[in-house]
Amino acid sequence: MAKNDVSNHIRRLRFDHEEMTQQELASRVGVTRQTIIAMEAGKYSPSLGLAFRIARAFGKGVEEVFFLEDES
Amino acid sequence: MSRHQQQAWFIVGVFVLSMSVFVALIPVIGFHVALGAFGLFGLAGLAPLMCRKRSSPDEADVDERDSAILVKATMIAGIAAFEVCVLACMVPWFIYMFRGEESISIHMLPFVVFISGITFWLIRAIVTLVLYGREASCGKE
């Protein structure tokens, strides 16, 4: 079975976007702040829909925000 | 703290209350009658009324991660409750059979329902808290 460890650049992108807080990002994409914390810590992989919403909140494509760890 | 976490803490609290009353009543009215204290666990049914007040209207109440945690906790609790139910049904049956008795005490029926139900709700609450705790251990700002 293929390994599916999805990682992300959310933390870096938040700081690149005028130091956006976790709560601001959470409100923009419609999740709780705890979910943003879990994603940044690599403990939760979002659904496809949420991944798209997060990428759009940063004005990026999904693959610019999320990536498979074995491809990094 | 999410709504599911609040509900889980409420259920654990109700269990601790029931257990405390049960232990306190044993010397007064005896073990079997004191089991009635677990009737207090019915208060766990009020858990869905637990609802966190949102600090702002933009803030999400429950999201996909909360739902995923609840599904996982429910599955684990269901498996545990099934195992306990099977044990609670079969073990007394074997004991009675080896004693050569033809019938099982009527008191066993509510006991099987009680022990299965309490296992489900308690395990579900504990697993929910563990899963939330695991993910919240780092990364906060």
Backbone of each chain as ProteinMPNN parsed JSONL, in Angstrom:
{"seq_chain_A": "MAKNDVSNHIRRLRFDHEEMTQQELASRVGVTRQTIIAMEAGKYSPSLGLAFRIARAFGKGVEEVFFLEDES", "coords_chain_A": {"N_chain_A": [[0.841, -1.194, 0.0], [0.516, 2.257, -0.77], [2.414, 4.845, 0.808], [0.989, 7.467, 2.717], [1.595, 10.093, 3.805], [0.729, 13.152, 4.35], [2.046, 16.341, 4.25], [2.511, 19.872, 5.006], [2.706, 23.439, 4.138], [1.515, 25.285, 5.753], [2.023, 26.808, 8.088], [4.266, 28.395, 7.399], [3.188, 29.806, 5.229], [1.178, 31.261, 6.494], [2.66, 33.095, 7.938], [3.857, 34.42, 5.846], [1.683, 35.728, 4.865], [1.093, 38.339, 6.103], [1.447, 37.608, 8.783], [-0.777, 36.009, 9.518], [-3.145, 34.867, 11.86], [-3.735, 31.687, 13.517], [-6.417, 31.464, 14.208], [-7.624, 33.315, 12.477], [-7.173, 32.124, 9.98], [-8.568, 29.75, 10.418], [-11.205, 30.719, 10.681], [-11.594, 31.727, 8.122], [-11.613, 29.431, 6.501], [-13.5, 27.87, 7.654], [-13.199, 26.058, 9.841], [-12.232, 24.73, 13.106], [-9.877, 26.328, 15.345], [-8.27, 24.457, 16.533], [-8.09, 22.457, 14.638], [-6.507, 23.608, 12.662], [-4.157, 23.836, 14.147], [-3.603, 21.103, 14.55], [-3.162, 20.3, 11.902], [-0.91, 21.822, 11.178], [0.918, 20.693, 12.885], [1.207, 18.306, 11.695], [-0.456, 16.251, 12.385], [-2.94, 15.796, 11.461], [-4.553, 15.069, 8.46], [-6.129, 16.944, 6.037], [-9.442, 16.892, 4.471], [-10.11, 16.677, 0.918], [-11.678, 18.818, 0.083], [-11.328, 20.709, 2.146], [-8.598, 21.109, 1.918], [-8.471, 22.424, -0.545], [-9.847, 24.782, 0.131], [-8.14, 25.916, 2.008], [-5.835, 26.306, 0.473], [-6.825, 28.19, -1.343], [-7.33, 30.278, 0.384], [-4.831, 31.252, 0.76], [-4.247, 32.025, -1.74], [-3.051, 30.197, -3.422], [-2.154, 27.153, -5.242], [-3.305, 23.798, -4.593], [-1.173, 21.96, -4.47], [0.918, 23.57, -3.876], [0.66, 24.068, -1.277], [0.152, 21.677, 0.093], [1.845, 18.533, 0.323], [3.234, 15.292, -0.442], [5.122, 13.56, 1.97], [7.228, 11.873, 1.206], [7.937, 12.953, -1.149], [9.143, 15.288, -0.675]], "CA_chain_A": [[0.0, 0.0, 0.0], [1.333, 3.461, -0.856], [2.469, 5.665, 2.012], [0.176, 8.651, 2.483], [1.854, 11.081, 4.846], [0.602, 14.479, 3.759], [2.551, 17.437, 5.066], [2.041, 21.143, 4.443], [3.457, 24.674, 4.407], [0.53, 26.244, 6.277], [2.63, 27.722, 9.061], [5.1, 29.381, 6.68], [2.303, 30.654, 4.421], [0.495, 32.209, 7.387], [3.582, 34.198, 8.256], [4.037, 35.185, 4.613], [0.466, 36.532, 4.653], [0.96, 39.332, 7.179], [1.365, 36.908, 10.066], [-2.167, 35.611, 9.761], [-3.214, 33.979, 13.04], [-4.422, 30.398, 13.3], [-7.857, 31.7, 14.303], [-8.066, 33.986, 11.245], [-7.224, 31.112, 8.923], [-9.664, 28.826, 10.745], [-12.472, 31.38, 10.365], [-11.709, 31.86, 6.66], [-11.879, 28.145, 5.836], [-14.649, 27.233, 8.308], [-12.879, 24.97, 10.78], [-11.82, 25.234, 14.411], [-8.45, 26.626, 15.446], [-7.585, 23.207, 16.887], [-7.829, 21.7, 13.404], [-5.334, 24.246, 12.049], [-3.016, 23.43, 14.981], [-3.317, 19.687, 14.264], [-2.597, 20.197, 10.551], [0.457, 22.373, 11.199], [1.768, 19.742, 13.608], [1.273, 17.08, 10.886], [-1.212, 15.192, 13.05], [-4.228, 15.619, 10.786], [-4.572, 15.334, 7.02], [-7.471, 17.458, 5.738], [-10.159, 16.353, 3.312], [-9.768, 17.383, -0.32], [-12.401, 20.097, 0.078], [-10.677, 21.635, 3.078], [-7.283, 21.432, 1.34], [-8.71, 23.457, -1.57], [-10.228, 26.045, 0.784], [-6.931, 26.484, 2.627], [-4.971, 26.783, -0.61], [-7.42, 29.431, -1.891], [-7.172, 31.352, 1.383], [-3.483, 31.796, 0.571], [-4.09, 32.361, -3.155], [-2.113, 29.222, -3.989], [-2.711, 25.876, -5.658], [-3.24, 22.796, -3.512], [0.156, 21.326, -4.395], [1.893, 24.513, -3.313], [0.452, 24.081, 0.179], [0.241, 20.308, 0.608], [2.722, 17.642, -0.44], [3.525, 14.002, 0.192], [6.42, 13.683, 2.633], [8.291, 11.168, 0.49], [8.281, 13.728, -2.348], [9.72, 16.573, -0.273]], "C_chain_A": [[0.888, 1.26, 0.0], [1.275, 4.255, 0.45], [1.738, 6.978, 1.743], [0.352, 9.662, 3.613], [1.856, 12.462, 4.221], [1.123, 15.524, 4.731], [2.148, 18.757, 4.397], [2.944, 22.308, 4.83], [2.565, 25.723, 5.062], [1.178, 27.275, 7.2], [3.438, 28.824, 8.36], [4.22, 30.347, 5.889], [1.53, 31.657, 5.284], [1.391, 33.405, 7.686], [3.86, 35.054, 7.025], [2.838, 36.092, 4.327], [0.206, 37.403, 5.882], [0.728, 38.687, 8.545], [-0.081, 36.607, 10.456], [-2.204, 34.658, 10.964], [-3.925, 32.672, 12.668], [-5.931, 30.6, 13.322], [-8.392, 32.381, 13.05], [-8.19, 32.982, 10.108], [-8.396, 30.154, 9.158], [-11.017, 29.434, 10.381], [-12.684, 31.482, 8.86], [-12.121, 30.552, 5.995], [-12.971, 27.338, 6.54], [-14.333, 26.018, 9.147], [-12.502, 25.587, 12.133], [-10.312, 25.493, 14.404], [-7.657, 25.36, 15.768], [-7.257, 22.376, 15.651], [-6.62, 22.284, 12.674], [-4.069, 23.834, 12.818], [-2.61, 21.994, 14.643], [-2.695, 19.519, 12.884], [-1.157, 20.696, 10.519], [1.43, 21.42, 11.884], [1.887, 18.417, 12.843], [0.5, 15.928, 11.498], [-2.586, 14.972, 12.425], [-4.084, 15.969, 9.314], [-5.973, 15.771, 6.629], [-8.121, 16.721, 4.573], [-9.762, 17.176, 2.088], [-10.418, 18.77, -0.357], [-11.729, 21.136, 0.969], [-9.304, 22.049, 2.548], [-7.426, 22.524, 0.278], [-9.027, 24.802, -0.921], [-9.008, 26.72, 1.406], [-6.016, 27.062, 1.549], [-5.508, 28.097, -1.168], [-7.295, 30.59, -0.913], [-5.803, 32.006, 1.258], [-3.247, 32.232, -0.884], [-3.104, 31.438, -3.849], [-2.869, 28.012, -4.522], [-2.525, 24.869, -4.533], [-1.828, 22.221, -3.349], [1.248, 22.277, -3.901], [1.777, 24.574, -1.786], [0.668, 22.69, 0.78], [1.149, 19.464, -0.285], [2.888, 16.323, 0.308], [4.939, 14.052, 0.753], [7.544, 12.996, 1.87], [8.676, 11.869, -0.818], [9.006, 15.022, -1.991], [11.235, 16.593, -0.467]], "O_chain_A": [[1.898, 1.306, 0.702], [0.237, 4.329, 1.106], [1.857, 7.54, 0.655], [-0.608, 10.037, 4.287], [2.851, 12.894, 3.638], [0.698, 15.587, 5.884], [1.516, 18.751, 3.34], [3.808, 22.2, 5.701], [2.827, 26.92, 4.942], [0.905, 28.471, 7.097], [3.315, 30.008, 8.676], [4.467, 31.553, 5.874], [1.262, 32.776, 4.846], [0.953, 34.556, 7.688], [4.072, 36.261, 7.136], [2.965, 37.099, 3.631], [-0.777, 37.216, 6.599], [-0.077, 39.16, 9.346], [-0.532, 36.91, 11.561], [-1.381, 33.748, 11.063], [-4.611, 32.578, 11.65], [-6.651, 29.976, 12.542], [-9.493, 32.066, 12.601], [-9.173, 32.98, 9.367], [-9.118, 29.795, 8.228], [-11.881, 28.746, 9.837], [-13.806, 31.344, 8.373], [-12.89, 30.558, 5.034], [-13.332, 26.253, 6.085], [-15.099, 25.055, 9.171], [-12.46, 26.809, 12.28], [-9.575, 24.956, 13.577], [-6.515, 25.207, 15.332], [-6.249, 21.668, 15.627], [-5.803, 21.541, 12.13], [-3.042, 23.523, 12.215], [-1.427, 21.7, 14.472], [-1.801, 18.691, 12.705], [-0.29, 20.071, 9.909], [2.604, 21.342, 11.522], [2.586, 17.506, 13.289], [0.755, 14.766, 11.182], [-3.311, 14.059, 12.822], [-3.563, 17.027, 8.963], [-6.927, 15.031, 6.869], [-7.458, 16.03, 3.799], [-9.154, 18.239, 2.213], [-9.803, 19.754, -0.767], [-11.582, 22.297, 0.587], [-8.893, 23.198, 2.707], [-6.605, 23.439, 0.207], [-8.537, 25.841, -1.365], [-8.862, 27.941, 1.34], [-5.49, 28.165, 1.693], [-4.737, 29.018, -1.437], [-7.171, 31.745, -1.321], [-5.632, 33.174, 1.608], [-2.179, 32.745, -1.218], [-2.399, 31.857, -4.767], [-4.068, 27.862, -4.288], [-1.7, 25.059, -3.64], [-1.353, 22.022, -2.231], [2.35, 21.853, -3.555], [2.673, 25.065, -1.099], [1.284, 22.545, 1.836], [1.207, 19.665, -1.499], [2.708, 16.251, 1.523], [5.855, 14.533, 0.085], [8.681, 13.467, 1.878], [9.605, 11.451, -1.509], [9.433, 15.767, -2.873], [11.881, 17.6, -0.178]]}, "seq_chain_B": "MSRHQQQAWFIVGVFVLSMSVFVALIPVIGFHVALGAFGLFGLAGLAPLMCRKRSSPDEADVDERDSAILVKATMIAGIAAFEVCVLACMVPWFIYMFRGEESISIHMLPFVVFISGITFWLIRAIVTLVLYGREASCGKE", "coords_chain_B": {"N_chain_B": [[-11.898, 24.336, 23.845], [-13.699, 21.764, 22.28], [-17.172, 21.068, 21.363], [-17.625, 18.302, 21.441], [-15.591, 17.457, 23.149], [-16.376, 18.671, 25.533], [-18.76, 17.314, 25.996], [-17.755, 14.744, 26.349], [-16.186, 15.039, 28.672], [-18.254, 15.627, 30.437], [-19.659, 13.196, 30.489], [-17.699, 11.475, 31.56], [-17.469, 12.708, 34.04], [-20.045, 12.249, 35.103], [-19.92, 9.499, 35.315], [-17.899, 9.189, 37.236], [-19.184, 10.408, 39.396], [-21.354, 8.607, 39.751], [-19.94, 6.269, 40.395], [-18.697, 7.095, 42.756], [-20.89, 7.518, 44.463], [-21.871, 4.934, 44.489], [-19.738, 3.489, 45.732], [-19.751, 4.793, 48.191], [-22.198, 3.996, 49.181], [-22.053, 1.254, 49.548], [-21.127, 0.232, 52.166], [-23.342, 0.973, 53.607], [-25.844, 0.069, 52.503], [-25.242, -2.291, 51.291], [-23.628, -4.316, 48.704], [-25.116, -5.229, 46.35], [-27.568, -3.772, 46.366], [-26.533, -1.24, 46.359], [-25.679, -1.003, 43.779], [-27.658, 0.271, 42.435], [-27.006, 2.912, 42.424], [-25.777, 3.431, 40.07], [-27.769, 4.179, 38.451], [-27.698, 6.846, 38.295], [-26.034, 7.295, 36.196], [-27.585, 7.619, 34.058], [-27.889, 10.296, 33.717], [-25.989, 10.963, 31.922], [-27.185, 11.058, 29.511], [-27.87, 13.652, 29.166], [-25.783, 14.864, 28.022], [-25.663, 15.794, 25.227], [-26.77, 18.301, 25.515], [-24.812, 19.897, 26.34], [-23.126, 22.657, 25.335], [-20.755, 24.614, 23.857], [-20.198, 28.113, 24.135], [-19.78, 30.16, 21.389], [-17.058, 32.331, 20.667], [-17.092, 34.155, 18.612], [-19.249, 34.864, 15.77], [-18.125, 33.947, 13.421], [-16.574, 31.823, 14.081], [-16.03, 28.354, 13.789], [-18.111, 25.702, 14.943], [-18.183, 22.866, 15.015], [-16.125, 20.716, 13.124], [-14.722, 18.889, 10.242], [-12.652, 17.371, 11.342], [-13.412, 17.032, 14.003], [-15.667, 15.451, 13.58], [-14.453, 13.191, 12.458], [-12.931, 12.267, 14.601], [-14.975, 11.644, 16.391], [-16.293, 9.581, 15.023], [-14.264, 7.623, 14.967], [-13.923, 7.174, 17.734], [-16.463, 6.228, 18.363], [-16.539, 3.848, 16.907], [-14.495, 2.337, 18.162], [-15.534, 2.223, 20.76], [-17.892, 0.824, 20.254], [-16.918, -1.679, 19.466], [-15.66, -2.44, 21.866], [-17.877, -2.479, 23.605], [-19.384, -4.507, 22.451], [-17.728, -6.738, 22.845], [-17.717, -6.828, 25.651], [-20.425, -7.241, 26.105], [-20.811, -9.794, 24.944], [-19.141, -11.308, 26.62], [-20.428, -10.83, 29.083], [-22.766, -12.145, 28.616], [-22.025, -14.8, 28.038], [-20.195, -15.779, 30.013], [-21.596, -15.94, 32.597], [-23.442, -17.871, 31.778], [-21.883, -20.171, 31.336], [-20.903, -20.539, 33.935], [-23.253, -21.05, 35.374], [-24.004, -23.362, 34.038], [-21.96, -25.183, 34.703], [-22.504, -25.404, 37.361], [-24.672, -26.903, 37.241], [-27.187, -25.83, 37.046], [-30.459, -25.055, 35.846], [-31.607, -22.688, 35.062], [-31.071, -19.134, 34.581], [-30.429, -16.362, 36.716], [-32.849, -13.771, 36.909], [-31.855, -11.31, 37.36], [-29.621, -11.055, 35.84], [-30.155, -10.078, 33.291], [-30.758, -7.164, 33.21], [-28.237, -6.47, 34.101], [-26.486, -7.22, 32.045], [-27.307, -5.496, 29.983], [-26.808, -3.054, 31.231], [-23.992, -3.137, 31.76], [-22.958, -3.287, 29.191], [-23.918, -0.948, 28.013], [-22.827, 1.071, 29.656], [-20.161, 0.621, 29.21], [-19.929, 1.286, 26.503], [-20.58, 4.111, 26.429], [-18.727, 5.189, 28.223], [-16.191, 4.35, 27.26], [-16.271, 5.531, 24.757], [-16.286, 8.248, 25.436], [-13.803, 8.459, 26.773], [-11.962, 7.673, 24.775], [-12.446, 9.687, 22.923], [-11.491, 11.936, 24.339], [-8.802, 11.2, 24.587], [-7.972, 11.12, 21.896], [-8.335, 13.802, 21.118], [-6.549, 14.976, 22.918], [-4.094, 13.934, 22.081], [-3.67, 15.213, 19.634], [-3.54, 17.846, 20.329], [-1.256, 18.38, 21.631], [0.938, 19.863, 20.826], [2.072, 22.835, 18.997], [0.433, 25.037, 19.456], [-0.352, 28.549, 19.406]], "CA_chain_B": [[-12.433, 22.977, 23.967], [-14.816, 21.6, 21.348], [-18.418, 20.577, 21.945], [-17.473, 16.87, 21.721], [-14.758, 17.319, 24.348], [-17.207, 19.036, 26.688], [-19.694, 16.212, 26.24], [-16.977, 13.607, 26.866], [-15.868, 15.338, 30.072], [-19.5, 15.521, 31.192], [-19.951, 11.766, 30.671], [-16.711, 10.959, 32.519], [-17.855, 13.269, 35.34], [-21.232, 11.544, 35.583], [-19.479, 8.16, 35.716], [-17.169, 9.332, 38.519], [-20.216, 10.676, 40.404], [-22.07, 7.347, 39.989], [-19.026, 5.351, 41.077], [-18.487, 7.601, 44.117], [-22.112, 7.236, 45.234], [-21.904, 3.475, 44.632], [-18.746, 3.102, 46.757], [-20.181, 5.335, 49.485], [-23.397, 3.294, 49.649], [-21.801, -0.178, 49.804], [-21.187, -0.142, 53.593], [-24.641, 1.346, 54.203], [-26.984, -0.756, 52.058], [-24.769, -3.549, 50.692], [-23.121, -4.232, 47.334], [-26.117, -5.391, 45.29], [-28.53, -2.654, 46.371], [-25.776, -0.024, 46.017], [-25.555, -0.925, 42.309], [-28.681, 1.217, 41.981], [-26.383, 4.239, 42.271], [-25.414, 3.633, 38.668], [-28.893, 4.82, 37.781], [-27.273, 8.246, 38.064], [-25.334, 7.384, 34.916], [-28.583, 8.078, 33.084], [-27.672, 11.74, 33.499], [-25.103, 11.105, 30.748], [-28.054, 11.364, 28.371], [-27.978, 15.113, 29.03], [-24.529, 15.353, 27.408], [-25.847, 16.602, 24.014], [-27.167, 19.671, 25.85], [-23.594, 20.654, 26.59], [-22.782, 23.385, 24.116], [-19.825, 25.727, 24.084], [-20.572, 29.398, 23.532], [-18.748, 30.628, 20.459], [-16.617, 33.694, 20.977], [-17.516, 35.017, 17.507], [-20.107, 34.12, 14.844], [-17.31, 33.335, 12.349], [-15.87, 30.652, 14.59], [-16.716, 27.09, 13.538], [-18.455, 24.974, 16.157], [-17.707, 21.497, 14.801], [-15.649, 20.577, 11.75], [-14.519, 17.517, 9.773], [-11.76, 16.65, 12.251], [-14.242, 16.633, 15.149], [-16.505, 14.336, 13.144], [-13.588, 12.015, 12.281], [-12.591, 11.781, 15.946], [-16.179, 11.039, 16.973], [-16.528, 8.304, 14.332], [-13.254, 6.674, 15.441], [-14.234, 6.85, 19.134], [-17.688, 5.428, 18.376], [-16.181, 2.507, 16.431], [-13.738, 1.642, 19.219], [-16.464, 1.96, 21.865], [-18.816, -0.211, 19.797], [-16.195, -2.96, 19.537], [-15.476, -2.763, 23.293], [-19.183, -2.802, 24.184], [-19.781, -5.815, 21.931], [-16.92, -7.744, 23.557], [-18.208, -6.899, 27.032], [-21.77, -7.83, 26.041], [-20.643, -11.238, 24.701], [-18.601, -11.879, 27.864], [-21.454, -10.773, 30.127], [-23.793, -13.144, 28.287], [-21.514, -16.166, 27.992], [-19.517, -16.219, 31.253], [-22.574, -16.455, 33.566], [-24.065, -19.071, 31.229], [-20.971, -21.281, 31.62], [-20.855, -20.74, 35.396], [-24.506, -21.713, 35.763], [-24.01, -24.701, 33.447], [-21.083, -26.041, 35.506], [-23.165, -25.652, 38.644], [-25.782, -27.809, 36.985], [-28.47, -25.148, 37.203], [-31.233, -25.039, 34.608], [-32.021, -21.332, 34.682], [-30.192, -18.03, 34.98], [-31.14, -15.355, 37.503], [-33.465, -12.675, 36.152], [-31.051, -10.102, 37.584], [-28.53, -10.986, 34.869], [-30.553, -9.357, 32.073], [-30.413, -5.726, 33.29], [-26.798, -6.327, 34.294], [-25.845, -7.299, 30.722], [-27.622, -4.238, 29.282], [-26.114, -1.985, 31.956], [-22.536, -3.188, 31.604], [-22.657, -2.991, 27.78], [-24.184, 0.471, 27.776], [-21.866, 1.923, 30.37], [-18.873, 0.436, 28.517], [-19.971, 2.054, 25.257], [-20.53, 5.563, 26.653], [-17.495, 5.576, 28.921], [-15.047, 4.163, 26.352], [-16.402, 6.553, 23.709], [-15.858, 9.527, 26.026], [-12.36, 8.422, 27.066], [-11.221, 7.664, 23.499], [-12.588, 11.039, 22.373], [-10.551, 12.823, 25.053], [-7.423, 10.796, 24.253], [-7.673, 11.538, 20.517], [-8.163, 15.263, 21.127], [-5.327, 15.279, 23.668], [-2.943, 13.572, 21.27], [-3.458, 16.186, 18.564], [-3.401, 19.214, 20.857], [-0.091, 18.427, 22.522], [1.934, 20.857, 20.402], [1.711, 23.679, 17.851], [-0.435, 26.177, 19.792], [0.282, 29.874, 19.444]], "C_chain_B": [[-13.666, 22.827, 23.077], [-16.05, 21.056, 22.073], [-18.3, 19.094, 22.327], [-16.628, 16.624, 22.966], [-15.565, 17.629, 25.603], [-18.163, 17.907, 27.038], [-18.971, 15.022, 26.859], [-16.622, 13.827, 28.338], [-17.101, 15.201, 30.946], [-19.815, 14.056, 31.503], [-18.98, 11.138, 31.676], [-17.057, 11.446, 33.933], [-19.047, 12.544, 35.941], [-20.854, 10.13, 36.046], [-18.773, 8.212, 37.079], [-18.162, 9.583, 39.654], [-20.944, 9.378, 40.774], [-21.212, 6.38, 40.792], [-18.813, 5.777, 42.532], [-19.691, 7.279, 45.002], [-22.211, 5.738, 45.516], [-20.976, 3.019, 45.766], [-19.183, 3.577, 48.14], [-21.364, 4.554, 50.061], [-23.149, 1.829, 50.023], [-21.858, -0.521, 51.301], [-22.547, 0.105, 54.235], [-25.737, 0.358, 53.815], [-26.56, -2.05, 51.371], [-24.477, -3.406, 49.211], [-24.24, -4.242, 46.276], [-27.098, -4.219, 45.218], [-27.826, -1.361, 45.956], [-25.571, 0.125, 44.509], [-26.573, 0.038, 41.702], [-28.129, 2.618, 41.779], [-26.007, 4.512, 40.824], [-26.593, 4.131, 37.829], [-28.585, 6.282, 37.482], [-26.583, 8.406, 36.714], [-26.295, 7.779, 33.793], [-28.474, 9.565, 32.787], [-26.765, 11.992, 32.293], [-25.911, 11.426, 29.5], [-28.236, 12.858, 28.154], [-26.763, 15.713, 28.323], [-24.742, 16.183, 26.134], [-26.275, 18.039, 24.3], [-25.958, 20.553, 26.137], [-23.189, 21.357, 25.302], [-21.929, 24.59, 24.451], [-20.375, 27.007, 23.449], [-19.446, 29.854, 22.624], [-18.371, 32.066, 20.771], [-16.96, 34.659, 19.845], [-18.35, 34.195, 16.532], [-19.335, 33.442, 13.722], [-16.675, 32.016, 12.776], [-16.688, 29.379, 14.36], [-16.954, 26.355, 14.851], [-17.878, 23.554, 16.103], [-17.234, 21.404, 13.364], [-15.362, 19.117, 11.416], [-13.617, 16.701, 10.693], [-12.526, 16.185, 13.497], [-15.089, 15.414, 14.796], [-15.682, 13.058, 13.009], [-13.22, 11.406, 13.636], [-13.788, 11.064, 16.566], [-16.472, 9.676, 16.341], [-15.553, 7.241, 14.845], [-13.563, 6.226, 16.871], [-15.464, 5.949, 19.219], [-17.402, 3.996, 17.926], [-15.466, 1.71, 17.521], [-14.661, 1.28, 20.383], [-17.452, 0.854, 21.502], [-18.186, -1.588, 19.891], [-16.054, -3.397, 20.999], [-16.798, -3.201, 23.923], [-19.659, -4.174, 23.717], [-19.035, -6.932, 22.663], [-17.44, -7.943, 24.979], [-19.579, -7.57, 27.075], [-21.689, -9.349, 25.869], [-20.135, -11.92, 25.973], [-19.67, -11.933, 28.957], [-22.585, -11.771, 29.872], [-23.26, -14.564, 28.507], [-20.921, -16.658, 29.312], [-20.528, -16.716, 32.299], [-23.223, -17.758, 33.095], [-23.201, -20.297, 31.526], [-20.93, -21.587, 33.114], [-22.098, -21.501, 35.859], [-24.538, -23.15, 35.263], [-23.161, -25.656, 34.292], [-21.67, -26.318, 36.889], [-24.346, -26.61, 38.493], [-27.14, -27.159, 37.163], [-29.15, -25.0, 35.844], [-31.558, -23.619, 34.126], [-31.039, -20.288, 35.228], [-31.029, -16.986, 35.705], [-31.658, -14.223, 36.613], [-32.656, -11.386, 36.285], [-29.92, -9.951, 36.565], [-28.88, -10.113, 33.664], [-30.261, -7.848, 32.161], [-28.921, -5.505, 33.465], [-26.069, -6.324, 32.946], [-26.07, -6.0, 29.953], [-26.832, -3.083, 29.903], [-24.62, -1.972, 31.654], [-22.135, -2.872, 30.153], [-22.821, -1.501, 27.502], [-23.153, 1.374, 28.411], [-20.491, 1.812, 29.708], [-18.837, 1.31, 27.268], [-19.766, 3.549, 25.52], [-19.218, 6.008, 27.287], [-16.282, 5.469, 27.998], [-15.075, 5.235, 25.261], [-15.902, 7.906, 24.219], [-14.346, 9.545, 26.239], [-11.544, 8.466, 25.774], [-11.289, 9.044, 22.844], [-11.574, 11.986, 23.023], [-9.104, 12.493, 24.716], [-7.059, 11.291, 22.855], [-7.499, 13.058, 20.418], [-6.844, 15.639, 21.797], [-4.083, 15.012, 22.862], [-2.623, 14.657, 20.241], [-3.195, 17.605, 19.074], [-2.12, 19.394, 21.662], [0.972, 19.427, 22.088], [1.375, 21.727, 19.272], [0.816, 24.852, 18.17], [0.344, 27.46, 19.788], [-0.413, 30.751, 20.456]], "O_chain_B": [[-14.57, 23.661, 23.116], [-15.982, 20.643, 23.231], [-18.792, 18.669, 23.372], [-16.9, 15.709, 23.743], [-15.452, 16.933, 26.612], [-18.359, 17.578, 28.208], [-19.487, 14.371, 27.768], [-16.742, 12.912, 29.153], [-17.012, 14.715, 32.074], [-20.187, 13.714, 32.626], [-19.39, 10.362, 32.54], [-16.951, 10.691, 34.9], [-19.069, 12.257, 37.138], [-21.39, 9.626, 37.033], [-19.023, 7.383, 37.954], [-18.006, 9.039, 40.747], [-21.132, 9.08, 41.953], [-21.681, 5.754, 41.742], [-18.755, 4.937, 43.43], [-19.54, 6.828, 46.137], [-22.579, 5.319, 46.613], [-21.382, 2.26, 46.645], [-19.013, 2.87, 49.133], [-21.517, 4.459, 51.278], [-23.952, 1.231, 50.739], [-22.556, -1.461, 51.683], [-22.868, -0.474, 55.273], [-26.47, -0.135, 54.672], [-27.406, -2.821, 50.919], [-24.994, -2.511, 48.541], [-24.294, -3.364, 45.415], [-27.416, -3.736, 44.132], [-28.413, -0.502, 45.299], [-25.323, 1.224, 44.014], [-26.379, 0.553, 40.601], [-28.71, 3.421, 41.049], [-25.925, 5.663, 40.397], [-26.438, 4.461, 36.653], [-29.13, 6.874, 36.55], [-26.546, 9.501, 36.151], [-25.874, 8.216, 32.722], [-28.912, 10.034, 31.737], [-26.765, 13.08, 31.717], [-25.387, 11.997, 28.544], [-28.696, 13.288, 27.096], [-26.717, 16.914, 28.058], [-24.062, 17.195, 25.963], [-26.159, 18.904, 23.431], [-26.056, 21.78, 26.175], [-22.937, 20.704, 24.289], [-22.324, 25.465, 25.221], [-20.947, 26.975, 22.36], [-18.291, 29.925, 23.044], [-19.217, 32.901, 21.09], [-17.106, 35.857, 20.085], [-18.194, 32.976, 16.459], [-19.818, 32.476, 13.131], [-16.29, 31.198, 11.94], [-17.873, 29.321, 14.687], [-16.117, 26.379, 15.753], [-17.185, 23.111, 17.018], [-17.874, 21.956, 12.469], [-15.701, 18.216, 12.183], [-13.786, 15.488, 10.816], [-12.31, 15.075, 13.984], [-15.22, 14.477, 15.584], [-16.133, 11.977, 13.388], [-13.2, 10.185, 13.795], [-13.639, 10.012, 17.188], [-16.852, 8.733, 17.034], [-15.948, 6.109, 15.123], [-13.476, 5.039, 17.184], [-15.514, 5.027, 20.034], [-17.946, 3.044, 18.485], [-15.795, 0.55, 17.77], [-14.586, 0.178, 20.927], [-17.809, 0.038, 22.352], [-18.82, -2.546, 20.333], [-16.29, -4.557, 21.338], [-16.841, -4.171, 24.681], [-20.265, -4.92, 24.487], [-19.628, -7.939, 23.05], [-17.584, -9.071, 25.45], [-19.86, -8.367, 27.97], [-22.393, -10.099, 26.545], [-20.633, -12.978, 26.358], [-19.808, -12.933, 29.662], [-23.275, -12.19, 30.802], [-23.941, -15.415, 29.079], [-21.116, -17.813, 29.69], [-20.347, -17.806, 32.841], [-23.518, -18.64, 33.901], [-23.719, -21.341, 31.923], [-20.923, -22.751, 33.515], [-22.011, -22.46, 36.625], [-25.025, -24.048, 35.95], [-23.569, -26.785, 34.568], [-21.37, -27.339, 37.508], [-24.935, -27.062, 39.475], [-28.134, -27.844, 37.404], [-28.485, -24.839, 34.821], [-31.757, -23.387, 32.933], [-30.298, -20.525, 36.182], [-32.187, -16.75, 35.358], [-30.978, -13.784, 35.685], [-32.749, -10.489, 35.447], [-29.332, -8.879, 36.431], [-28.001, -9.479, 33.081], [-29.59, -7.304, 31.284], [-28.388, -4.482, 33.036], [-25.154, -5.531, 32.729], [-25.144, -5.464, 29.344], [-26.265, -2.249, 29.197], [-24.052, -0.929, 31.331], [-21.094, -2.259, 29.917], [-21.985, -0.876, 26.85], [-22.666, 2.319, 27.791], [-19.744, 2.789, 29.65], [-17.846, 1.99, 27.003], [-18.896, 4.178, 24.918], [-18.667, 7.054, 26.944], [-15.447, 6.372, 27.951], [-14.036, 5.778, 24.887], [-15.183, 8.616, 23.517], [-13.685, 10.533, 25.921], [-10.56, 9.198, 25.68], [-10.303, 9.514, 22.276], [-10.887, 12.74, 22.334], [-8.274, 13.391, 24.574], [-5.967, 11.82, 22.647], [-6.613, 13.538, 19.711], [-6.114, 16.505, 21.314], [-3.116, 15.77, 22.938], [-1.458, 14.978, 20.004], [-2.691, 18.456, 18.34], [-1.918, 20.429, 22.297], [1.824, 19.805, 22.892], [0.349, 21.406, 18.672], [0.456, 25.607, 17.267], [1.531, 27.49, 20.113], [-0.03, 31.906, 20.64]]}, "name": "protein", "num_of_chains": 2, "seq": "MAKNDVSNHIRRLRFDHEEMTQQELASRVGVTRQTIIAMEAGKYSPSLGLAFRIARAFGKGVEEVFFLEDESMSRHQQQAWFIVGVFVLSMSVFVALIPVIGFHVALGAFGLFGLAGLAPLMCRKRSSPDEADVDERDSAILVKATMIAGIAAFEVCVLACMVPWFIYMFRGEESISIHMLPFVVFISGITFWLIRAIVTLVLYGREASCGKE"}
